Amino acid sequence: MSFLRRRSATPAGPDFDVLAMDPGDWPGNLGAGLLPAPDGSCQGVFLRYDLFGGRGPAMVIGNLPEGSPARDLPEGEVPFEVGQLLLALENDEEITVVGTEDVPVMQGDNLLIVRRVKLSESRISCVQFDRSDNVLVTIAAWDRPITDDLYALLKPLPAELFQQD
């Protein structure tokens, strides 16, 4: 009875490329996670960049496609990636969004309108921007500012890199 087969709780992988820093360009450890939907599709990818030497998580970069429930947040709630960064840091402090600011940034030949998310915890830097394919990219960093040179390091990583067999 093949129709009774169970679907895996983990999606096979995204159907979109992931905009992030190449793992080869990062001097520490890298972890990736997929957000599953009940139907087994991939509702987003997030990458956690940790530093060597046990210095802990430094950054989380998320790619959430249009329709991902992780994008629909109540007013004042922190982005999903900020929550993942706090979990990695084992920080259970209540943190809220206190404001946003739109800033133009060049990424190669492309102009991005980057939304800087200001949080009640000043040690967290967070930015968001929409890709041309309506995937929301969010970068959350701990205890280091997100500067314009980071955008030059972002590149599309092929969806196949995140496929699971």
N, C-alpha and C positions, 0 to 999 in steps of 0.2 A: 504494500500500500504506500506508494511513493508520495501520495498527497499528504500523508501524516508526518513526513519528515520535518524535523525541527529546523527552524532558521537559527543561524548563529547570532548571538547577541552582538558580536563584533562585525561591523560592515567590512565588505571586501576591500573597500578603499574609495577614494574620491573620484569623481568624474571630471575634476578640474585640476589644473596645475596649482601648486602651492607656492605663493610668493613668500620667500624667507631667505635667511642667510644659508649659504651652502655649508653642509656639515664639515667639509674640508677647510673652510675658512674660519672655523671656530676652534679656539685652543683648548676647549674643555669637553665635557660629555654632553651628548645630545639625546633627548628622548622625544618620541612622537606619540601622540594619542589621536584616536579617531572618535568622533561623536556619533553614536549609532542612533538611527531612527527606529521605531517599532517595526517598520517593514524591511529592515536590514540595510537600508541605504545609508550613505555617509552624509551627515549633516554638518561636518566641519572637521578641520585638522588643526591641531595645535602642537607646536614644538617648544620644548623646554630646554634652554641652553644653560648648563651648569658649568661652573668654573672648576678647574683642577685644584687639588690641594684641599679639598673639603671646604671650600669657601662658600658653597651653597649655590642656589639658583640665582642666575643673573637676569634672565629675560625669558619671557614667553611670547611667542608670535602665533597668532591664530588667524585662520582663514575660514570664514563662515559664509556659505553660499546663501543666496536669496531664499527665504522660507525657513531657514534654520531657526528653531525655537530659542537657541542661545542668543539670537540677535534681539528678540523681543523682551526688553527689560522694562520694569516699572521705573517711573521717574526717580532719580537719585540712586538707583542701584548700580553697582560697579559692573563693568564689562566682564564677561566670562573669563577672559584671560587674566584679569586681575585676581579673580577668585582662585584660579589655578595657581598663580604665583603665590598667593597667601597660603594655600594648602601645602605647597612645596616647602614654604618657609615655616610651616606649622604655626602660623600666626592666625589666631582666631579673633583678633581685634575687629570691632565694628567699624567699617570704612564706608564712606558715602561719596558720591560725586557732588562737588561744590560748585562746579562751573565748567564751561567749555569755551574754547577759542579756536576759530578757523585761521589757519596759517598757510600761505602758498609755499610749496617746496618743489624744487626740481629734482626729478629722478631720471638721470640721463637727459633725454630730449623731452620727457613728459613732465607736465605741470600737474602736481598733486595738490588738492586742497586737503590739508591734514587738520584733523580736529584734535586739538590737545585737550585731554580730559584732566581736569584738576580734581584731585582727591583730597579727602580730609587727612590722609596719611601722606605727608610731604616727601617721604622717602621713596614713594612709588611714582614713576613717570609713566604716562600712558598716552598713546596717540592712536588714532583710527583714520582710515581712508578707504574709499570705495574704489575697487578696480573697475575697468571698463566692462567686465563680464558680471558685474553686480556682486562680486565676492567682497565681503567686508574684511579688511586686514586690520588687526589690532596688535599693537606691540606694548607690552607692559614690562618695565624694568625696575629692579630693586636697587635703590641707593646709588643710582647713576643716571644722569640726564640722558635723554634721547636727543642726539644732535643730528644736524642735517647730513653729516657724512655716513650715518647708518643707512640712509635710503639708497646710497650708491652701492651698498653691499647686498641689497635685496635682489634676488633673481628668481625667476620661475623654476621651481623644481618639478620635474615631470610627475604626473599623477601616478605613474607606474612605480615610482620609488616608494609609495605608500600602499601599494596593493598587497593584500594578503591572500595566500592560496588556500 
